[in-house]
Amino acid sequence: VSAGGRTTLMVHSGDLDRLFAAFSVALGAAAAGMEVTMYFTFWGLTALRRRRRFAGKSFADRLLAWMLPDGIDRVPTSRMHLGGLGPRFFGLLMRRRNVTQLPELLALAQQMGVKMIACETSMHVMGLDRNDLIDGLVYGGVATYLADAAESKVTLLV
Amino acid sequence: MFMCYSPIPHFLLFVPNLELDCTGLKCPMPIVRLSRAMKEIEVGDTVTVHADDAAFPVDIESFVRMTGQRLETLTGPAPRHTAVILRLK
């Protein structure tokens, strides 16, 4: 049951709508039997966060930890955010219309063996260490992403 | 709408079949469930998928083409779609 080939997504955005598109495509590709790599950089990393943690961090890092969304269930929408009302509104609509939401899509992607790479440099900039992110990630840099992207049939930047 | 892609309709062949109800599920979930079902069945068996997602009839054809399986039948009418997929490999 395989289409063969690889799909690579660079997930730069931490917005609900864009993450939804990224995870839908990743799941579709994984379902078709393709190997899937998702490379999370910058705002995309907020989707992989656990709940915020302040212990042992510098002032700047604590500020970032407080400012950034902590987890895939708390990400903002790119438009119509309305001070936090937007994501709740879309969450409600998605639940009512039986569209699978982000936390479940992320869990499914992990179950289906989607390789998720967290960009170490972005993590450093954002003041995140490995304890701040969910389990089951690969930690790497541009070379890790490029190695997978070079042999991919589909590459996307979200 | 009734489309039959094979010379003999599957229901005349007494092929082991797995029923999969994806009614109410939206893209990409029917495809995700189907891929799991395809791994459960043996080569030569079929899956019958019921779905009411608007994208399903188009998606199922692409899925089958990508994965190298065969779409035996795809019946409507919208929004209730039923597809029978034969596992070839």
gemmi code that builds the backbone of each chain (N, CA, C; Angstrom):
import gemmi

chains = {
    "A": [
        ("VAL", (0.858, -1.194, 0.000), (0.000, 0.000, 0.000), (0.880, 1.225, 0.000)),
        ("SER", (1.560, 1.468, -1.098), (2.545, 2.534, -1.055), (2.656, 3.295, -2.367)),
        ("ALA", (2.745, 4.609, -2.268), (2.961, 5.429, -3.448), (4.445, 5.601, -3.689)),
        ("GLY", (5.261, 5.300, -2.645), (6.691, 5.523, -2.737), (7.008, 7.001, -2.729)),
        ("GLY", (8.279, 7.296, -2.608), (8.679, 8.698, -2.616), (8.508, 9.346, -1.261)),
        ("ARG", (8.982, 10.566, -1.171), (8.974, 11.272, 0.093), (8.320, 12.641, -0.078)),
        ("THR", (7.674, 13.105, 0.954), (7.115, 14.449, 0.988), (7.785, 15.197, 2.126)),
        ("THR", (8.235, 16.412, 1.861), (8.887, 17.204, 2.896), (8.187, 18.548, 3.042)),
        ("LEU", (7.828, 18.872, 4.260), (7.187, 20.154, 4.520), (8.050, 20.969, 5.472)),
        ("MET", (8.313, 22.222, 5.114), (8.945, 23.122, 6.061), (7.833, 23.925, 6.728)),
        ("VAL", (7.659, 23.702, 8.011), (6.576, 24.374, 8.733), (7.159, 25.568, 9.470)),
        ("HIS", (6.983, 26.737, 8.893), (7.530, 27.966, 9.463), (6.465, 28.707, 10.254)),
        ("SER", (5.220, 28.481, 9.887), (4.127, 29.233, 10.493), (3.596, 28.548, 11.746)),
        ("GLY", (3.149, 29.353, 12.689), (2.527, 28.803, 13.896), (1.058, 29.146, 13.958)),
        ("ASP", (0.456, 29.377, 12.789), (-0.957, 29.757, 12.761), (-1.839, 28.532, 12.587)),
        ("LEU", (-2.980, 28.580, 13.229), (-3.927, 27.461, 13.207), (-4.270, 27.016, 11.796)),
        ("ASP", (-4.608, 27.967, 10.940), (-5.059, 27.630, 9.586), (-3.941, 27.017, 8.751)),
        ("ARG", (-2.722, 27.579, 8.902), (-1.602, 27.045, 8.115), (-1.158, 25.677, 8.642)),
        ("LEU", (-1.150, 25.541, 9.958), (-0.788, 24.243, 10.545), (-1.789, 23.178, 10.127)),
        ("PHE", (-3.047, 23.596, 10.051), (-4.083, 22.645, 9.632), (-3.791, 22.124, 8.221)),
        ("ALA", (-3.441, 23.046, 7.332), (-3.106, 22.643, 5.957), (-1.886, 21.733, 5.953)),
        ("ALA", (-0.859, 22.111, 6.735), (0.380, 21.324, 6.761), (0.114, 19.909, 7.253)),
        ("PHE", (-0.627, 19.782, 8.347), (-0.862, 18.448, 8.909), (-1.802, 17.628, 8.026)),
        ("SER", (-2.752, 18.286, 7.369), (-3.645, 17.549, 6.463), (-2.851, 16.937, 5.315)),
        ("VAL", (-1.967, 17.741, 4.726), (-1.160, 17.239, 3.614), (-0.225, 16.131, 4.101)),
        ("ALA", (0.378, 16.342, 5.269), (1.296, 15.337, 5.813), (0.566, 14.018, 6.042)),
        ("LEU", (-0.636, 14.092, 6.600), (-1.404, 12.875, 6.870), (-1.828, 12.201, 5.575)),
        ("GLY", (-2.249, 13.011, 4.607), (-2.654, 12.454, 3.315), (-1.504, 11.717, 2.654)),
        ("ALA", (-0.325, 12.324, 2.690), (0.855, 11.699, 2.087), (1.226, 10.419, 2.836)),
        ("ALA", (1.173, 10.481, 4.165), (1.488, 9.292, 4.963), (0.473, 8.191, 4.681)),
        ("ALA", (-0.792, 8.573, 4.495), (-1.840, 7.593, 4.208), (-1.603, 6.933, 2.855)),
        ("ALA", (-1.054, 7.693, 1.918), (-0.772, 7.144, 0.591), (0.534, 6.348, 0.581)),
        ("GLY", (1.136, 6.198, 1.742), (2.321, 5.357, 1.853), (3.623, 6.070, 1.574)),
        ("MET", (3.573, 7.413, 1.478), (4.823, 8.147, 1.270), (5.508, 8.355, 2.619)),
        ("GLU", (6.828, 8.495, 2.580), (7.547, 8.881, 3.792), (7.395, 10.393, 3.927)),
        ("VAL", (7.107, 10.859, 5.110), (6.849, 12.280, 5.298), (7.802, 12.866, 6.327)),
        ("THR", (8.394, 14.005, 5.964), (9.248, 14.748, 6.887), (8.668, 16.133, 7.082)),
        ("MET", (8.523, 16.535, 8.329), (8.104, 17.909, 8.607), (9.239, 18.586, 9.374)),
        ("TYR", (9.693, 19.718, 8.844), (10.785, 20.443, 9.472), (10.205, 21.694, 10.112)),
        ("PHE", (10.230, 21.759, 11.439), (9.604, 22.865, 12.165), (10.636, 23.916, 12.502)),
        ("THR", (10.391, 25.123, 12.025), (11.303, 26.213, 12.328), (10.507, 27.441, 12.767)),
        ("PHE", (11.134, 28.258, 13.531), (10.555, 29.496, 14.063), (9.157, 29.338, 14.636)),
        ("TRP", (8.156, 30.025, 14.097), (6.832, 30.001, 14.749), (6.232, 28.611, 14.745)),
        ("GLY", (6.668, 27.806, 13.783), (6.175, 26.434, 13.703), (6.467, 25.638, 14.973)),
        ("LEU", (7.574, 26.002, 15.648), (7.956, 25.285, 16.866), (6.906, 25.404, 17.966)),
        ("THR", (6.128, 26.493, 17.937), (5.132, 26.674, 19.004), (4.088, 25.563, 18.969)),
        ("ALA", (3.930, 24.939, 17.790), (2.973, 23.836, 17.671), (3.468, 22.584, 18.389)),
        ("LEU", (4.762, 22.520, 18.645), (5.335, 21.323, 19.265), (5.602, 21.519, 20.752)),
        ("ARG", (5.178, 22.686, 21.272), (5.502, 22.987, 22.675), (4.637, 22.221, 23.648)),
        ("ARG", (5.225, 21.932, 24.805), (4.440, 21.527, 25.965), (3.989, 22.798, 26.667)),
        ("ARG", (3.289, 22.641, 27.790), (2.903, 23.810, 28.563), (4.145, 24.577, 29.042)),
        ("ARG", (3.998, 25.896, 29.192), (5.186, 26.722, 29.442), (5.852, 26.418, 30.783)),
        ("ARG", (7.168, 26.640, 30.764), (8.045, 26.295, 31.868), (9.026, 27.447, 32.018)),
        ("PHE", (9.193, 27.953, 33.203), (10.036, 29.131, 33.386), (11.342, 28.823, 34.113)),
        ("ALA", (11.371, 27.711, 34.840), (12.515, 27.413, 35.710), (13.828, 27.367, 34.922)),
        ("GLY", (14.829, 27.995, 35.462), (16.172, 27.925, 34.897), (16.351, 28.683, 33.600)),
        ("LYS", (15.456, 29.651, 33.334), (15.579, 30.404, 32.089), (15.964, 31.847, 32.377)),
        ("SER", (16.590, 32.468, 31.386), (16.958, 33.872, 31.536), (15.703, 34.742, 31.430)),
        ("PHE", (15.857, 36.023, 31.715), (14.729, 36.941, 31.677), (14.091, 36.963, 30.288)),
        ("ALA", (14.935, 37.061, 29.247), (14.425, 37.130, 27.869), (13.674, 35.847, 27.511)),
        ("ASP", (14.229, 34.712, 27.929), (13.600, 33.434, 27.612), (12.282, 33.250, 28.350)),
        ("ARG", (12.219, 33.768, 29.588), (10.957, 33.705, 30.335), (9.892, 34.548, 29.653)),
        ("LEU", (10.345, 35.697, 29.157), (9.419, 36.590, 28.454), (8.868, 35.890, 27.205)),
        ("LEU", (9.773, 35.237, 26.458), (9.349, 34.498, 25.259), (8.409, 33.350, 25.627)),
        ("ALA", (8.784, 32.629, 26.693), (7.968, 31.489, 27.124), (6.552, 31.950, 27.455)),
        ("TRP", (6.466, 33.154, 27.991), (5.162, 33.691, 28.379), (4.385, 34.215, 27.178)),
        ("MET", (5.117, 34.820, 26.219), (4.468, 35.462, 25.065), (3.985, 34.470, 24.012)),
        ("LEU", (4.739, 33.378, 23.826), (4.424, 32.467, 22.720), (3.349, 31.455, 23.115)),
        ("PRO", (2.528, 31.032, 22.150), (1.519, 30.013, 22.460), (2.179, 28.717, 22.930)),
        ("ASP", (1.630, 28.104, 23.973), (2.268, 26.894, 24.491), (1.449, 25.663, 24.115)),
        ("GLY", (1.659, 25.237, 22.898), (1.016, 23.998, 22.475), (0.141, 24.192, 21.263)),
        ("ILE", (-0.125, 23.079, 20.586), (-0.842, 23.133, 19.319), (-2.318, 23.471, 19.515)),
        ("ASP", (-2.809, 23.307, 20.747), (-4.209, 23.647, 21.012), (-4.378, 25.121, 21.368)),
        ("ARG", (-3.270, 25.883, 21.353), (-3.371, 27.286, 21.754), (-2.813, 28.234, 20.691)),
        ("VAL", (-2.714, 27.754, 19.460), (-2.126, 28.595, 18.420), (-3.160, 29.605, 17.902)),
        ("PRO", (-2.688, 30.756, 17.435), (-3.600, 31.779, 16.918), (-3.986, 31.515, 15.467)),
        ("THR", (-4.969, 32.231, 14.969), (-5.286, 32.173, 13.541), (-4.527, 33.296, 12.840)),
        ("SER", (-4.215, 33.105, 11.547), (-3.453, 34.135, 10.840), (-4.318, 35.349, 10.525)),
        ("ARG", (-5.617, 35.136, 10.376), (-6.544, 36.247, 10.162), (-7.704, 36.078, 11.128)),
        ("MET", (-8.406, 37.185, 11.386), (-9.556, 37.170, 12.281), (-9.219, 36.578, 13.649)),
        ("HIS", (-8.083, 36.976, 14.182), (-7.690, 36.446, 15.489), (-8.585, 37.032, 16.590)),
        ("LEU", (-8.888, 38.333, 16.452), (-9.814, 39.035, 17.358), (-9.475, 38.806, 18.832)),
        ("GLY", (-8.201, 38.994, 19.147), (-7.772, 38.891, 20.537), (-8.041, 37.542, 21.179)),
        ("GLY", (-8.009, 36.493, 20.376), (-8.186, 35.153, 20.939), (-9.562, 34.565, 20.666)),
        ("LEU", (-10.493, 35.403, 20.222), (-11.841, 34.895, 19.914), (-11.827, 34.044, 18.655)),
        ("GLY", (-11.010, 34.467, 17.671), (-10.945, 33.759, 16.386), (-10.674, 32.263, 16.520)),
        ("PRO", (-9.560, 31.884, 17.198), (-9.258, 30.455, 17.324), (-10.372, 29.676, 18.026)),
        ("ARG", (-10.990, 30.292, 19.049), (-12.088, 29.612, 19.751), (-13.271, 29.416, 18.819)),
        ("PHE", (-13.534, 30.448, 18.023), (-14.651, 30.397, 17.076), (-14.420, 29.296, 16.039)),
        ("PHE", (-13.199, 29.262, 15.485), (-12.902, 28.237, 14.483), (-12.893, 26.842, 15.112)),
        ("GLY", (-12.409, 26.762, 16.352), (-12.423, 25.487, 17.059), (-13.842, 24.971, 17.209)),
        ("LEU", (-14.738, 25.893, 17.568), (-16.149, 25.536, 17.728), (-16.747, 25.057, 16.406)),
        ("LEU", (-16.446, 25.828, 15.336), (-16.983, 25.459, 14.016), (-16.453, 24.103, 13.569)),
        ("MET", (-15.164, 23.875, 13.805), (-14.561, 22.614, 13.371), (-15.164, 21.448, 14.139)),
        ("ARG", (-15.419, 21.661, 15.427), (-16.014, 20.600, 16.247), (-17.430, 20.308, 15.739)),
        ("ARG", (-18.196, 21.367, 15.512), (-19.571, 21.206, 15.047), (-19.639, 20.542, 13.689)),
        ("ARG", (-18.686, 20.887, 12.819), (-18.731, 20.371, 11.450), (-17.899, 19.116, 11.298)),
        ("ASN", (-17.504, 18.576, 12.430), (-16.831, 17.279, 12.443), (-15.536, 17.264, 11.631)),
        ("VAL", (-14.785, 18.373, 11.719), (-13.461, 18.431, 11.097), (-12.450, 18.129, 12.194)),
        ("THR", (-11.528, 17.228, 11.909), (-10.551, 16.833, 12.916), (-9.656, 18.014, 13.275)),
        ("GLN", (-9.448, 18.231, 14.562), (-8.694, 19.390, 14.990), (-7.210, 19.088, 15.163)),
        ("LEU", (-6.446, 20.183, 15.318), (-4.987, 20.080, 15.302), (-4.368, 19.077, 16.288)),
        ("PRO", (-4.768, 19.079, 17.574), (-4.107, 18.132, 18.492), (-4.244, 16.681, 18.021)),
        ("GLU", (-5.414, 16.345, 17.496), (-5.624, 14.976, 17.020), (-4.824, 14.706, 15.743)),
        ("LEU", (-4.745, 15.719, 14.873), (-3.948, 15.568, 13.643), (-2.481, 15.338, 13.984)),
        ("LEU", (-1.983, 16.071, 14.980), (-0.587, 15.913, 15.408), (-0.365, 14.510, 15.959)),
        ("ALA", (-1.293, 14.047, 16.789), (-1.165, 12.709, 17.375), (-1.184, 11.647, 16.276)),
        ("LEU", (-2.084, 11.812, 15.309), (-2.176, 10.864, 14.201), (-0.890, 10.856, 13.385)),
        ("ALA", (-0.362, 12.052, 13.126), (0.875, 12.156, 12.345), (1.991, 11.396, 13.044)),
        ("GLN", (2.063, 11.521, 14.366), (3.106, 10.798, 15.104), (2.888, 9.298, 15.033)),
        ("GLN", (1.617, 8.876, 15.159), (1.298, 7.443, 15.065), (1.679, 6.878, 13.706)),
        ("MET", (1.474, 7.701, 12.657), (1.695, 7.203, 11.306), (3.153, 7.327, 10.876)),
        ("GLY", (3.982, 7.714, 11.802), (5.418, 7.712, 11.541), (5.928, 8.893, 10.747)),
        ("VAL", (5.228, 10.028, 10.828), (5.736, 11.240, 10.190), (6.973, 11.705, 10.967)),
        ("LYS", (8.064, 11.915, 10.227), (9.308, 12.343, 10.878), (9.254, 13.843, 11.118)),
        ("MET", (9.353, 14.241, 12.362), (9.290, 15.667, 12.687), (10.640, 16.135, 13.196)),
        ("ILE", (11.199, 17.086, 12.458), (12.500, 17.635, 12.823), (12.285, 19.009, 13.439)),
        ("ALA", (12.853, 19.237, 14.611), (12.819, 20.566, 15.219), (14.146, 21.252, 14.930)),
        ("CYS", (14.054, 22.465, 14.404), (15.250, 23.227, 14.050), (15.935, 23.731, 15.315)),
        ("GLU", (17.156, 23.272, 15.535), (17.884, 23.598, 16.767), (18.181, 25.093, 16.889)),
        ("THR", (18.511, 25.726, 15.754), (18.841, 27.155, 15.797), (17.623, 27.981, 16.213)),
        ("SER", (16.464, 27.675, 15.621), (15.253, 28.395, 16.006), (14.931, 28.158, 17.467)),
        ("MET", (15.123, 26.925, 17.931), (14.860, 26.610, 19.333), (15.717, 27.480, 20.235)),
        ("HIS", (16.979, 27.651, 19.830), (17.919, 28.455, 20.595), (17.449, 29.909, 20.642)),
        ("VAL", (17.022, 30.424, 19.491), (16.547, 31.806, 19.416), (15.299, 31.996, 20.267)),
        ("MET", (14.402, 31.025, 20.225), (13.131, 31.134, 20.936), (13.244, 30.762, 22.415)),
        ("GLY", (14.447, 30.385, 22.838), (14.635, 30.016, 24.241), (13.960, 28.714, 24.614)),
        ("LEU", (13.852, 27.795, 23.641), (13.228, 26.509, 23.923), (14.311, 25.442, 24.008)),
        ("ASP", (14.235, 24.562, 24.991), (15.125, 23.406, 24.971), (14.288, 22.148, 24.764)),
        ("ARG", (14.964, 21.003, 24.752), (14.262, 19.771, 24.385), (13.152, 19.416, 25.375)),
        ("ASN", (13.281, 19.876, 26.622), (12.236, 19.600, 27.616), (10.977, 20.410, 27.360)),
        ("ASP", (11.096, 21.469, 26.554), (9.933, 22.309, 26.256), (9.084, 21.727, 25.137)),
        ("LEU", (9.630, 20.780, 24.395), (8.927, 20.242, 23.228), (8.437, 18.825, 23.491)),
        ("ILE", (7.474, 18.410, 22.689), (6.886, 17.082, 22.852), (7.898, 15.984, 22.522)),
        ("ASP", (7.568, 14.762, 22.888), (8.468, 13.623, 22.637), (8.393, 13.193, 21.172)),
        ("GLY", (9.347, 12.384, 20.781), (9.311, 11.755, 19.464), (9.799, 12.646, 18.334)),
        ("LEU", (10.559, 13.698, 18.665), (11.069, 14.586, 17.619), (12.511, 14.218, 17.272)),
        ("VAL", (12.902, 14.634, 16.070), (14.301, 14.541, 15.678), (14.838, 15.963, 15.771)),
        ("TYR", (16.041, 16.131, 16.322), (16.608, 17.473, 16.414), (17.694, 17.608, 15.376)),
        ("GLY", (17.585, 18.654, 14.570), (18.571, 18.789, 13.509), (18.582, 20.181, 12.941)),
        ("GLY", (19.309, 20.307, 11.851), (19.446, 21.601, 11.199), (19.129, 21.498, 9.734)),
        ("VAL", (19.595, 22.498, 9.023), (19.291, 22.629, 7.609), (19.733, 21.401, 6.807)),
        ("ALA", (20.878, 20.841, 7.167), (21.377, 19.689, 6.405), (20.417, 18.509, 6.509)),
        ("THR", (19.839, 18.310, 7.688), (18.896, 17.208, 7.894), (17.666, 17.414, 7.023)),
        ("TYR", (17.204, 18.670, 6.999), (16.047, 18.991, 6.164), (16.370, 18.787, 4.684)),
        ("LEU", (17.523, 19.325, 4.266), (17.886, 19.270, 2.848), (18.094, 17.837, 2.367)),
        ("ALA", (18.657, 17.002, 3.238), (18.893, 15.608, 2.862), (17.572, 14.941, 2.502)),
        ("ASP", (16.531, 15.229, 3.282), (15.213, 14.654, 2.996), (14.547, 15.361, 1.814)),
        ("ALA", (14.689, 16.698, 1.759), (14.035, 17.466, 0.692), (14.600, 17.091, -0.670)),
        ("ALA", (15.911, 16.812, -0.711), (16.568, 16.514, -1.986), (16.007, 15.252, -2.617)),
        ("GLU", (15.533, 14.319, -1.801), (14.989, 13.088, -2.376), (13.470, 13.060, -2.318)),
        ("SER", (12.844, 14.243, -2.182), (11.388, 14.304, -2.108), (10.764, 14.599, -3.458)),
        ("LYS", (9.571, 14.049, -3.634), (8.789, 14.374, -4.826), (7.981, 15.641, -4.597)),
        ("VAL", (7.614, 15.855, -3.356), (6.826, 17.026, -2.985), (7.541, 17.759, -1.875)),
        ("THR", (7.803, 19.050, -2.073), (8.346, 19.866, -0.982), (7.500, 21.116, -0.844)),
        ("LEU", (7.140, 21.437, 0.380), (6.265, 22.579, 0.617), (6.812, 23.450, 1.741)),
        ("LEU", (6.558, 24.729, 1.620), (6.855, 25.659, 2.700), (5.521, 26.196, 3.205)),
        ("VAL", (5.239, 25.930, 4.475), (3.972, 26.395, 5.030), (4.258, 27.473, 6.056)),
    ],
    "B": [
        ("MET", (-25.495, 7.848, -9.957), (-24.250, 7.656, -10.693), (-23.666, 6.297, -10.325)),
        ("PHE", (-23.364, 5.506, -11.309), (-22.726, 4.214, -11.050), (-21.586, 4.031, -12.033)),
        ("MET", (-20.401, 3.862, -11.508), (-19.260, 3.644, -12.396), (-18.617, 2.327, -12.041)),
        ("CYS", (-18.344, 1.540, -13.031), (-17.718, 0.252, -12.780), (-16.431, 0.195, -13.592)),
        ("TYR", (-15.311, -0.043, -12.925), (-14.021, 0.028, -13.582), (-13.495, -1.339, -13.993)),
        ("SER", (-14.088, -2.393, -13.489), (-13.581, -3.716, -13.833), (-14.601, -4.448, -14.695)),
        ("PRO", (-14.142, -5.412, -15.514), (-15.061, -6.108, -16.404), (-16.164, -6.867, -15.661)),
        ("ILE", (-15.836, -7.408, -14.491), (-16.849, -8.122, -13.712), (-17.097, -7.351, -12.422)),
        ("PRO", (-18.335, -6.974, -12.127), (-18.596, -6.259, -10.882), (-18.160, -7.096, -9.682)),
        ("HIS", (-17.606, -6.408, -8.669), (-17.016, -7.117, -7.532), (-18.016, -7.988, -6.802)),
        ("PHE", (-19.304, -7.577, -6.803), (-20.270, -8.329, -6.000), (-20.613, -9.695, -6.616)),
        ("LEU", (-20.117, -9.944, -7.827), (-20.306, -11.264, -8.422), (-19.137, -12.202, -8.119)),
        ("LEU", (-18.100, -11.664, -7.476), (-16.857, -12.432, -7.357), (-16.646, -13.083, -5.990)),
        ("PHE", (-17.487, -12.762, -5.018), (-17.356, -13.325, -3.662), (-15.952, -13.129, -3.096)),
        ("VAL", (-15.503, -11.881, -3.161), (-14.185, -11.515, -2.641), (-14.352, -11.098, -1.181)),
        ("PRO", (-13.411, -11.509, -0.289), (-13.500, -11.040, 1.098), (-13.506, -9.515, 1.139)),
        ("ASN", (-14.391, -8.974, 1.911), (-14.590, -7.525, 1.889), (-14.629, -6.977, 3.309)),
        ("LEU", (-14.027, -5.790, 3.473), (-14.063, -5.097, 4.757), (-14.918, -3.843, 4.596)),
        ("GLU", (-15.886, -3.676, 5.476), (-16.740, -2.481, 5.430), (-16.097, -1.386, 6.277)),
        ("LEU", (-16.070, -0.175, 5.726), (-15.473, 0.941, 6.457), (-16.430, 2.124, 6.372)),
        ("ASP", (-16.911, 2.555, 7.526), (-17.869, 3.654, 7.533), (-17.170, 4.955, 7.895)),
        ("CYS", (-17.031, 5.835, 6.918), (-16.404, 7.139, 7.159), (-17.437, 8.253, 7.080)),
        ("THR", (-18.686, 7.905, 7.284), (-19.743, 8.904, 7.217), (-19.531, 9.960, 8.299)),
        ("GLY", (-19.629, 11.219, 7.907), (-19.465, 12.315, 8.858), (-18.032, 12.803, 8.977)),
        ("LEU", (-17.080, 12.024, 8.491), (-15.679, 12.434, 8.576), (-15.319, 13.337, 7.407)),
        ("LYS", (-14.493, 14.330, 7.700), (-14.060, 15.269, 6.661), (-12.614, 14.984, 6.282)),
        ("CYS", (-12.254, 15.457, 5.098), (-10.880, 15.342, 4.614), (-9.919, 15.849, 5.685)),
        ("PRO", (-8.802, 15.186, 5.984), (-8.242, 13.999, 5.327), (-8.604, 12.675, 5.997)),
        ("MET", (-9.568, 12.676, 6.922), (-9.783, 11.474, 7.731), (-10.231, 10.233, 6.949)),
        ("PRO", (-11.135, 10.356, 5.943), (-11.502, 9.128, 5.223), (-10.300, 8.419, 4.594)),
        ("ILE", (-9.373, 9.196, 4.047), (-8.187, 8.622, 3.413), (-7.269, 7.986, 4.459)),
        ("VAL", (-7.170, 8.648, 5.616), (-6.330, 8.126, 6.700), (-6.890, 6.793, 7.193)),
        ("ARG", (-8.199, 6.740, 7.393), (-8.838, 5.487, 7.834), (-8.688, 4.400, 6.774)),
        ("LEU", (-8.850, 4.814, 5.520), (-8.757, 3.837, 4.433), (-7.355, 3.230, 4.362)),
        ("SER", (-6.344, 4.086, 4.538), (-4.974, 3.566, 4.447), (-4.728, 2.523, 5.527)),
        ("ARG", (-5.325, 2.749, 6.714), (-5.187, 1.781, 7.798), (-5.905, 0.472, 7.426)),
        ("ALA", (-7.083, 0.617, 6.820), (-7.854, -0.568, 6.427), (-7.128, -1.367, 5.347)),
        ("MET", (-6.467, -0.651, 4.431), (-5.752, -1.329, 3.350), (-4.626, -2.205, 3.886)),
        ("LYS", (-4.061, -1.783, 5.035), (-2.990, -2.585, 5.627), (-3.554, -3.817, 6.318)),
        ("GLU", (-4.825, -3.721, 6.744), (-5.425, -4.847, 7.475), (-5.818, -5.990, 6.556)),
        ("ILE", (-6.230, -5.663, 5.335), (-6.739, -6.709, 4.452), (-5.615, -7.365, 3.653)),
        ("GLU", (-5.920, -8.518, 3.074), (-4.936, -9.242, 2.272), (-4.985, -8.738, 0.828)),
        ("VAL", (-3.922, -8.997, 0.079), (-3.915, -8.689, -1.351), (-5.007, -9.531, -2.024)),
        ("GLY", (-5.813, -8.873, -2.852), (-6.918, -9.571, -3.506), (-8.256, -9.359, -2.820)),
        ("ASP", (-8.237, -8.820, -1.590), (-9.481, -8.509, -0.888), (-9.913, -7.085, -1.210)),
        ("THR", (-11.140, -6.761, -0.816), (-11.644, -5.413, -1.093), (-12.045, -4.705, 0.200)),
        ("VAL", (-12.069, -3.379, 0.110), (-12.636, -2.546, 1.164), (-13.797, -1.784, 0.557)),
        ("THR", (-14.907, -1.729, 1.268), (-16.023, -0.891, 0.858), (-16.078, 0.308, 1.803)),
        ("VAL", (-15.915, 1.495, 1.242), (-15.882, 2.709, 2.054), (-17.156, 3.504, 1.823)),
        ("HIS", (-17.795, 3.883, 2.908), (-18.943, 4.790, 2.834), (-18.494, 6.141, 3.366)),
        ("ALA", (-18.736, 7.210, 2.594), (-18.332, 8.542, 3.048), (-19.268, 9.585, 2.476)),
        ("ASP", (-19.389, 10.702, 3.188), (-20.229, 11.781, 2.677), (-19.465, 13.105, 2.577)),
        ("ASP", (-18.120, 13.003, 2.621), (-17.307, 14.199, 2.403), (-17.367, 14.563, 0.916)),
        ("ALA", (-17.514, 15.864, 0.636), (-17.686, 16.309, -0.754), (-16.457, 16.003, -1.607)),
        ("ALA", (-15.281, 15.979, -0.969), (-14.044, 15.749, -1.722), (-13.789, 14.268, -1.961)),
        ("PHE", (-14.588, 13.405, -1.359), (-14.274, 11.975, -1.361), (-14.169, 11.345, -2.751)),
        ("PRO", (-15.144, 11.550, -3.670), (-15.051, 10.863, -4.961), (-13.805, 11.222, -5.761)),
        ("VAL", (-13.384, 12.481, -5.688), (-12.176, 12.901, -6.404), (-10.941, 12.360, -5.701)),
        ("ASP", (-10.946, 12.477, -4.353), (-9.796, 12.028, -3.565), (-9.561, 10.537, -3.686)),
        ("ILE", (-10.621, 9.783, -3.734), (-10.456, 8.331, -3.729), (-9.788, 7.874, -5.028)),
        ("GLU", (-10.140, 8.550, -6.129), (-9.501, 8.188, -7.403), (-8.006, 8.501, -7.368)),
        ("SER", (-7.662, 9.654, -6.783), (-6.245, 10.026, -6.686), (-5.505, 9.076, -5.756)),
        ("PHE", (-6.146, 8.742, -4.642), (-5.527, 7.842, -3.664), (-5.211, 6.491, -4.303)),
        ("VAL", (-6.178, 5.981, -5.050), (-6.030, 4.677, -5.680), (-4.935, 4.712, -6.745)),
        ("ARG", (-4.881, 5.828, -7.490), (-3.842, 5.966, -8.512), (-2.457, 6.039, -7.860)),
        ("MET", (-2.357, 6.795, -6.768), (-1.070, 6.960, -6.084), (-0.573, 5.668, -5.469)),
        ("THR", (-1.488, 4.905, -4.887), (-1.064, 3.725, -4.147), (-1.065, 2.468, -5.009)),
        ("GLY", (-1.507, 2.589, -6.270), (-1.475, 1.450, -7.175), (-2.496, 0.370, -6.866)),
        ("GLN", (-3.606, 0.759, -6.251), (-4.699, -0.191, -6.017), (-5.718, -0.031, -7.137)),
        ("ARG", (-6.856, -0.713, -7.024), (-7.865, -0.557, -8.072), (-9.204, -0.165, -7.482)),
        ("LEU", (-9.801, 0.851, -8.110), (-11.135, 1.282, -7.705), (-12.138, 0.464, -8.505)),
        ("GLU", (-12.848, -0.428, -7.819), (-13.789, -1.310, -8.511), (-15.058, -0.564, -8.875)),
        ("THR", (-15.666, 0.036, -7.883), (-16.875, 0.817, -8.160), (-16.882, 2.071, -7.308)),
        ("LEU", (-17.545, 3.084, -7.850), (-17.768, 4.314, -7.084), (-19.215, 4.709, -7.333)),
        ("THR", (-20.017, 4.640, -6.299), (-21.443, 4.918, -6.480), (-21.861, 6.121, -5.662)),
        ("GLY", (-22.787, 6.861, -6.179), (-23.355, 8.017, -5.507), (-24.745, 7.705, -5.076)),
        ("PRO", (-25.702, 8.605, -5.085), (-25.458, 9.996, -5.453), (-24.924, 10.794, -4.270)),
        ("ALA", (-24.292, 11.970, -4.564), (-23.796, 12.843, -3.511), (-24.960, 13.160, -2.581)),
        ("PRO", (-24.783, 13.320, -1.278), (-23.487, 13.254, -0.596), (-23.118, 11.865, -0.099)),
        ("ARG", (-23.890, 10.852, -0.428), (-23.537, 9.514, 0.084), (-22.756, 8.759, -0.978)),
        ("HIS", (-21.468, 8.600, -0.745), (-20.629, 7.907, -1.705), (-20.210, 6.555, -1.146)),
        ("THR", (-20.171, 5.576, -2.023), (-19.653, 4.271, -1.635), (-18.616, 3.852, -2.670)),
        ("ALA", (-17.435, 3.540, -2.202), (-16.367, 3.120, -3.100), (-15.903, 1.730, -2.701)),
        ("VAL", (-15.622, 0.908, -3.694), (-15.053, -0.411, -3.434), (-13.645, -0.424, -4.006)),
        ("ILE", (-12.677, -0.682, -3.147), (-11.275, -0.662, -3.572), (-10.695, -2.058, -3.423)),
        ("LEU", (-10.034, -2.494, -4.464), (-9.398, -3.817, -4.461), (-7.913, -3.640, -4.182)),
        ("ARG", (-7.415, -4.391, -3.214), (-5.979, -4.309, -2.913), (-5.208, -5.167, -3.904)),
        ("LEU", (-4.342, -4.526, -4.683), (-3.566, -5.239, -5.700), (-2.159, -5.578, -5.226)),
        ("LYS", (-1.639, -4.795, -4.245), (-0.278, -5.074, -3.765), (-0.130, -4.632, -2.327)),
    ],
}
model = gemmi.Model(1)
for chain_id, residues in chains.items():
    chain = gemmi.Chain(chain_id)
    for i, (resn, *xyz) in enumerate(residues, 1):
        res = gemmi.Residue()
        res.name, res.seqid = resn, gemmi.SeqId(i, " ")
        for name, pos in zip(("N", "CA", "C"), xyz):
            atom = gemmi.Atom()
            atom.name, atom.element = name, gemmi.Element(name[0])
            atom.pos, atom.b_iso = gemmi.Position(*pos), 0.0
            res.add_atom(atom)
        chain.add_residue(res)
    model.add_chain(chain)
structure = gemmi.Structure()
structure.add_model(model)
structure.setup_entities()
